[in-house]
Amino acid sequence: MGTALEGLPQDKKLVLHCKTGVRSAEVLAVLKSAGFSDAVHVGGGVIGWVNQIEPHKPVY
């Protein structure tokens, strides 16, 4: 996996997001297995957020 996770703080909550939530969920699983217990992701992604929270915003 290389050194990508080494630069991430383990003492802070990490919030992951992507367009639809699929990729952020995959990364969340990797982070959880690496010991990042406070990591979360936006279910449904940015599109889900817009649809539920800010429906007046454009979706690309």
Buried (B, 14 or more C-beta within 10 A) or exposed (E): EEEEEEEEEEEEEBEBBBBBBEBBBEBBEEBEEBEBEEBBBBEBBBBBBBEEEEEEEEEE
